[in-house]
Amino acid sequence: MNQTDLATAWRPSPDWSEIRLRAEVLRQTRAFFQEHDFLEVETPLLSTDTVVDAEIEPISLSCGIEGKKFFLQTSPELCMKRLLAAGGEALFQITRAFRDEECGPLHNPEFTILEWYRLGDSMQKGMDFLSDLFQSLMNTDRAIRCRYRDAFLKFTGLDPFTCEAAQFAQVATANGLAAPAQLGDDIDDWLDFLLIEMVMPHLGLEAPVILYDYPASQAALANVRAEAIPVAERFELFYQGIELANGYHELCDPHELARRTAQANAKRTQQGRRPLPDGGKLHAAMKAGLPPCTGVALGVDRLVMLAAKKKQLDEVIAFTIDRA
């Protein structure tokens, strides 16, 4: 960076009004959780474990300890679940998370995440709490509930539970969408692509929308409900066409955790990416007994961006990666 660039790049990109708004959102968030008897906790940013997801790439480093690799956490999920298994009941955390991903208007490799878990909550109670929180912080109407399947049928004309990749490709072409070549026959990649391109732009344009009951293949670490066609007890919040939160009625079965971890690592290997550690400590916590619970992760930077009526994260993050 030359001296001309440094003359301006040292400055934060948001105005002070946005920096103060962020502080107020954080204050109100903590007050909301304290009013609902949640305990604020802290967990490590560095761990030898990391969330194993075919689509999420963590940042790794050695920390000068020979033979050990540590990961900057993509979410505090693993350690918070270990706290739940050790006796925690209603926990929340506001922290940094890190992902090795491209930068853009809605993405920064380092970001602020709000995550919470409460024992005994069903998926319905989890959605109620998320809606109440969002309404309190953003002064919106209550969130509208919509099944994932119904949203896909409405905006793509396709049933995400039964359609094949060729049908998804046909609809993408008919709507002038240039699908990445690597999508191939992978149903989940097609679902993610069409959700972003054809469904999300319509969600939450007036009131916030919570999509729920995802295909079982989209479960990640959510429990799967046994029905004629299995359904993942997963839900996501959208507002102004932007994804803000992701929640699960949580998986508590250590054997199923091991199966999904192996499946995600197999997909990573197939894509030419490194396999990730198998989450031994979370597996041990589940074996010891992770009680039934619901958890949600919410992107604080996007929340502040929408509260400030801005379009890009660099308008509400003091120093994004290009200025850090």
C-alpha positions as CSV (number, residue, x, y, z in Angstrom):
1,M,0.0,0.0,0.0
2,N,1.5,3.3,-1.0
3,Q,1.5,6.6,1.0
4,T,-1.4,8.0,-1.0
5,D,-3.6,5.0,0.0
6,L,-2.4,5.1,3.6
7,A,-3.6,8.7,3.8
8,T,-7.2,7.5,3.8
9,A,-7.1,3.7,4.4
10,W,-6.2,4.2,8.1
11,R,-9.7,5.6,8.7
12,P,-12.7,3.5,9.6
13,S,-15.2,3.2,6.8
14,P,-18.4,3.8,8.7
15,D,-19.5,7.1,10.1
16,W,-19.6,7.5,13.9
17,S,-23.4,7.3,13.8
18,E,-23.1,3.7,12.6
19,I,-20.4,2.8,15.1
20,R,-22.7,4.2,17.9
21,L,-25.7,2.2,16.4
22,R,-23.7,-1.0,16.6
23,A,-22.9,-0.4,20.3
24,E,-26.6,0.3,20.9
25,V,-27.7,-2.9,19.1
26,L,-25.2,-4.9,21.2
27,R,-26.5,-3.3,24.4
28,Q,-30.1,-4.0,23.5
29,T,-29.2,-7.6,22.6
30,R,-27.6,-8.3,25.9
31,A,-30.5,-6.7,27.7
32,F,-33.0,-9.0,25.9
33,F,-31.1,-12.1,26.8
34,Q,-30.6,-11.1,30.4
35,E,-34.4,-10.4,30.7
36,H,-34.9,-14.0,29.5
37,D,-32.5,-15.4,32.1
38,F,-29.8,-16.4,29.6
39,L,-26.2,-16.6,30.9
40,E,-23.5,-14.9,28.7
41,V,-20.5,-17.2,28.1
42,E,-17.2,-17.1,26.4
43,T,-15.6,-19.9,24.5
44,P,-12.2,-20.2,22.6
45,L,-11.6,-18.6,19.3
46,L,-8.9,-21.2,18.7
47,S,-9.5,-24.9,18.9
48,T,-8.2,-28.1,17.5
49,D,-11.8,-28.9,16.5
50,T,-13.9,-27.0,14.0
51,V,-17.4,-27.3,12.5
52,V,-17.2,-29.8,9.6
53,D,-19.2,-28.5,6.7
54,A,-18.6,-29.2,3.0
55,E,-19.4,-25.5,2.2
56,I,-17.5,-23.7,5.1
57,E,-13.7,-23.3,5.0
58,P,-12.0,-22.6,8.3
59,I,-8.7,-20.7,8.8
60,S,-6.0,-22.8,10.4
61,L,-2.7,-22.0,12.1
62,S,-0.1,-23.8,14.2
63,C,0.3,-21.4,17.1
64,G,4.0,-22.6,17.4
65,I,2.9,-26.0,18.8
66,E,4.6,-28.7,16.8
67,G,2.2,-31.4,15.5
68,K,-1.0,-29.5,16.4
69,K,-3.2,-27.6,14.1
70,F,-5.7,-25.0,15.5
71,F,-8.7,-23.5,13.8
72,L,-10.1,-20.0,14.1
73,Q,-13.7,-20.9,14.9
74,T,-16.3,-20.5,12.2
75,S,-19.0,-20.4,15.0
76,P,-18.9,-21.0,18.8
77,E,-21.2,-23.9,18.3
78,L,-19.0,-26.8,19.3
79,C,-17.8,-25.4,22.6
80,M,-21.2,-24.0,23.5
81,K,-22.7,-27.5,23.1
82,R,-19.9,-28.8,25.3
83,L,-21.1,-26.3,28.0
84,L,-24.7,-27.5,27.6
85,A,-23.6,-31.1,28.0
86,A,-21.7,-30.0,31.2
87,G,-24.8,-28.5,32.8
88,G,-25.6,-25.2,30.9
89,E,-29.2,-24.5,30.4
90,A,-29.7,-21.2,28.6
91,L,-26.5,-19.7,27.1
92,F,-25.7,-16.9,24.7
93,Q,-22.5,-15.4,23.3
94,I,-21.5,-12.5,21.2
95,T,-18.1,-13.1,19.6
96,R,-16.0,-13.1,16.5
97,A,-16.1,-15.9,14.0
98,F,-13.8,-16.5,11.0
99,R,-14.2,-18.1,7.6
100,D,-11.8,-18.4,4.7
101,E,-14.2,-17.0,2.1
102,E,-14.4,-14.3,-0.6
103,C,-15.0,-10.8,0.6
104,G,-18.0,-8.8,-0.7
105,P,-20.9,-6.5,0.2
106,L,-22.3,-9.1,2.6
107,H,-19.2,-11.1,3.5
108,N,-16.1,-10.4,5.5
109,P,-13.7,-13.2,6.7
110,E,-13.9,-11.9,10.3
111,F,-17.4,-11.2,11.5
112,T,-19.5,-10.8,14.7
113,I,-21.9,-13.6,15.5
114,L,-24.6,-13.9,18.2
115,E,-25.3,-17.5,19.1
116,W,-27.6,-18.9,21.7
117,Y,-29.0,-22.3,23.0
118,R,-31.7,-23.2,25.4
119,L,-32.5,-26.7,26.8
120,G,-36.0,-28.0,26.2
121,D,-36.9,-25.7,23.4
122,S,-38.7,-27.3,20.4
123,M,-38.1,-25.9,16.9
124,Q,-41.4,-24.0,17.3
125,K,-40.2,-22.3,20.5
126,G,-36.9,-21.6,18.9
127,M,-38.6,-19.8,16.0
128,D,-40.8,-17.9,18.5
129,F,-37.8,-16.7,20.4
130,L,-35.9,-15.6,17.3
131,S,-39.0,-13.7,16.1
132,D,-39.4,-12.0,19.4
133,L,-35.7,-11.0,19.5
134,F,-35.8,-9.6,15.9
135,Q,-39.0,-7.7,16.5
136,S,-37.5,-6.2,19.7
137,L,-34.2,-5.1,18.0
138,M,-35.6,-4.0,14.6
139,N,-39.1,-2.8,15.5
140,T,-40.7,-5.0,12.8
141,D,-43.8,-7.1,12.7
142,R,-43.6,-10.7,13.9
143,A,-41.9,-13.0,11.5
144,I,-44.0,-14.9,9.0
145,R,-43.5,-18.6,9.0
146,C,-43.1,-20.5,5.7
147,R,-42.1,-24.0,5.0
148,Y,-39.0,-24.4,2.9
149,R,-40.9,-26.6,0.5
150,D,-43.7,-24.0,0.0
151,A,-41.2,-21.2,-0.7
152,F,-39.5,-23.3,-3.4
153,L,-42.8,-24.3,-5.0
154,K,-43.9,-20.7,-5.0
155,F,-40.8,-19.1,-6.5
156,T,-39.3,-21.9,-8.6
157,G,-42.3,-24.2,-9.3
158,L,-40.2,-27.2,-8.1
159,D,-40.5,-29.5,-5.1
160,P,-37.1,-29.5,-3.4
161,F,-37.8,-32.8,-1.7
162,T,-38.4,-34.8,-4.9
163,C,-36.9,-33.0,-8.0
164,E,-33.7,-34.1,-9.7
165,A,-30.7,-32.0,-10.7
166,A,-31.8,-32.0,-14.3
167,Q,-35.0,-30.3,-13.3
168,F,-33.2,-27.7,-11.3
169,A,-30.9,-27.0,-14.2
170,Q,-33.8,-26.7,-16.6
171,V,-35.5,-24.0,-14.4
172,A,-32.2,-22.2,-13.9
173,T,-31.7,-22.0,-17.7
174,A,-35.3,-20.9,-18.3
175,N,-34.8,-18.0,-15.9
176,G,-31.5,-16.9,-17.5
177,L,-29.3,-18.0,-14.6
178,A,-25.8,-19.1,-15.3
179,A,-25.2,-22.0,-12.9
180,P,-21.6,-22.8,-12.0
181,A,-20.3,-25.8,-13.8
182,Q,-19.3,-27.5,-10.6
183,L,-22.9,-27.9,-9.5
184,G,-23.2,-31.1,-11.6
185,D,-25.7,-33.6,-10.1
186,D,-25.4,-32.5,-6.5
187,I,-28.9,-31.8,-5.3
188,D,-27.8,-29.8,-2.2
189,D,-25.6,-27.5,-4.4
190,W,-28.6,-26.9,-6.7
191,L,-30.9,-26.2,-3.7
192,D,-28.4,-23.6,-2.3
193,F,-28.0,-22.0,-5.7
194,L,-31.7,-21.7,-6.4
195,L,-32.4,-20.5,-2.9
196,I,-30.0,-17.6,-3.3
197,E,-31.0,-16.8,-6.9
198,M,-34.7,-17.3,-7.0
199,V,-36.1,-17.6,-3.5
200,M,-34.2,-15.3,-1.2
201,P,-34.8,-12.1,-3.2
202,H,-38.5,-12.4,-2.4
203,L,-38.2,-13.1,1.3
204,G,-38.8,-10.5,4.1
205,L,-39.4,-7.5,1.9
206,E,-42.0,-6.3,4.3
207,A,-42.1,-8.5,7.4
208,P,-39.3,-10.9,8.3
209,V,-39.7,-14.4,7.1
210,I,-38.6,-17.7,8.8
211,L,-38.2,-20.7,6.5
212,Y,-38.4,-24.0,8.3
213,D,-38.6,-27.8,7.7
214,Y,-35.6,-28.2,5.3
215,P,-34.8,-31.3,3.3
216,A,-33.0,-33.9,5.4
217,S,-29.9,-33.5,3.2
218,Q,-29.7,-29.9,4.3
219,A,-29.8,-30.8,8.0
220,A,-26.2,-29.9,8.9
221,L,-26.3,-30.4,12.7
222,A,-30.1,-30.3,13.0
223,N,-32.3,-33.2,14.1
224,V,-34.1,-35.0,11.3
225,R,-37.8,-35.7,12.0
226,A,-38.9,-39.1,10.8
227,E,-41.8,-38.7,8.3
228,A,-42.7,-40.3,5.0
229,I,-40.2,-37.9,3.5
230,P,-37.7,-37.1,6.4
231,V,-37.5,-33.4,7.3
232,A,-34.6,-31.5,9.0
233,E,-35.7,-29.4,12.0
234,R,-33.8,-26.4,10.7
235,F,-35.0,-22.8,10.2
236,E,-33.5,-19.6,8.9
237,L,-34.5,-15.9,9.2
238,F,-34.6,-13.6,6.2
239,Y,-35.2,-9.9,6.0
240,Q,-35.0,-7.6,3.0
241,G,-33.9,-10.6,0.9
242,I,-30.9,-11.2,3.2
243,E,-30.2,-14.3,5.3
244,L,-29.6,-13.3,8.9
245,A,-30.0,-16.3,11.2
246,N,-29.7,-20.1,11.1
247,G,-31.3,-22.3,13.7
248,Y,-31.6,-26.0,14.6
249,H,-33.6,-28.2,16.9
250,E,-30.2,-29.8,17.6
251,L,-28.9,-33.2,16.7
252,C,-28.0,-35.0,20.0
253,D,-27.1,-38.5,18.7
254,P,-23.3,-39.1,18.6
255,H,-23.5,-41.9,16.1
256,E,-25.4,-39.7,13.6
257,L,-22.9,-36.9,14.2
258,A,-20.1,-39.2,13.2
259,R,-22.0,-40.3,10.1
260,R,-22.7,-36.7,9.0
261,T,-19.1,-35.6,9.7
262,A,-17.8,-38.5,7.5
263,Q,-20.2,-37.6,4.8
264,A,-19.2,-33.9,4.8
265,N,-15.5,-34.8,4.8
266,A,-16.1,-37.2,1.8
267,K,-17.7,-34.3,-0.1
268,R,-14.8,-32.0,0.8
269,T,-12.3,-34.6,-0.5
270,Q,-14.3,-35.1,-3.7
271,Q,-14.1,-31.3,-4.2
272,G,-10.4,-31.3,-3.7
273,R,-10.5,-29.7,-0.3
274,R,-8.8,-30.9,2.9
275,P,-10.8,-33.1,5.3
276,L,-11.4,-31.6,8.7
277,P,-11.0,-33.1,12.2
278,D,-13.9,-35.3,13.2
279,G,-15.0,-33.2,16.2
280,G,-13.9,-35.7,18.9
281,K,-14.7,-33.4,21.9
282,L,-18.3,-32.7,20.7
283,H,-18.8,-36.4,20.0
284,A,-17.6,-37.2,23.6
285,A,-20.0,-34.5,24.9
286,M,-22.9,-36.0,23.0
287,K,-22.0,-39.5,24.4
288,A,-22.0,-38.0,27.9
289,G,-25.4,-36.5,27.2
290,L,-26.3,-33.4,25.2
291,P,-29.9,-32.7,26.3
292,P,-32.6,-31.8,23.7
293,C,-32.3,-28.1,22.8
294,T,-32.6,-25.5,20.1
295,G,-29.8,-23.2,19.0
296,V,-29.5,-20.2,16.7
297,A,-26.7,-18.2,15.1
298,L,-27.3,-14.7,13.9
299,G,-25.0,-12.4,11.9
300,V,-24.7,-9.2,13.9
301,D,-23.0,-7.2,11.2
302,R,-25.8,-7.8,8.8
303,L,-28.3,-7.0,11.5
304,V,-26.6,-3.6,12.2
305,M,-26.4,-3.0,8.4
306,L,-30.2,-3.4,8.0
307,A,-30.9,-1.4,11.2
308,A,-28.7,1.4,9.7
309,K,-30.5,1.1,6.3
310,K,-27.2,0.4,4.6
311,K,-26.3,-1.9,1.7
312,Q,-22.8,-3.1,2.5
313,L,-21.0,-4.4,5.6
314,D,-18.1,-1.9,5.2
315,E,-20.7,0.8,6.1
316,V,-21.1,-0.7,9.6
317,I,-17.8,-2.6,10.3
318,A,-15.1,-0.2,11.5
319,F,-12.3,-2.0,9.6
320,T,-13.2,-4.7,7.1
321,I,-10.5,-7.0,5.8
322,D,-9.3,-4.4,3.2
323,R,-8.6,-1.9,6.0
324,A,-7.6,-4.1,8.9
